[in-house]
Amino acid sequence: MSNKLAAIKESLMVFLKKREVVLFLIFFVISSLSFGLGYLYAKDYNIAPIIIEKNC
């Protein structure tokens, strides 16, 4: 059992050392935070649109 966990941990560490994976994860986290915070901010501060009436 311990050997399997050690092998999984070692293969995971080799996988996470790849630069592309780390950059993708950082990009994904920043994008998710940006979208989530923007959604929450827009939901709380939604103002009714300005309606301009024309006199014809």
DAPEFEN-V147459 format. One record per backbone hydrogen bond with DSSP energy under -0.5 kcal/mol. CO is the residue of the C=O (numbers start at 1). NH is the residue of the N-H. Records with the same first field share a line. If there is no record, write none. Layout:
CO = NH ; NH
//
This chain:
1 = 5
2 = 6
3 = 7
4 = 8
5 = 9
6 = 10
7 = 11
8 = 12
9 = 13
10 = 14
11 = 15
12 = 16
13 = 17
15 = 18
18 = 22
19 = 23
20 = 24
21 = 25
22 = 26
23 = 27
24 = 28
25 = 29
26 = 30
27 = 31
28 = 32
29 = 33
30 = 34
31 = 35
32 = 36
33 = 37
34 = 38
35 = 39
36 = 40
37 = 41
38 = 42
39 = 43
40 = 44
41 = 45
43 = 46
45 = 47
50 = 52
51 = 53
54 = 56
//
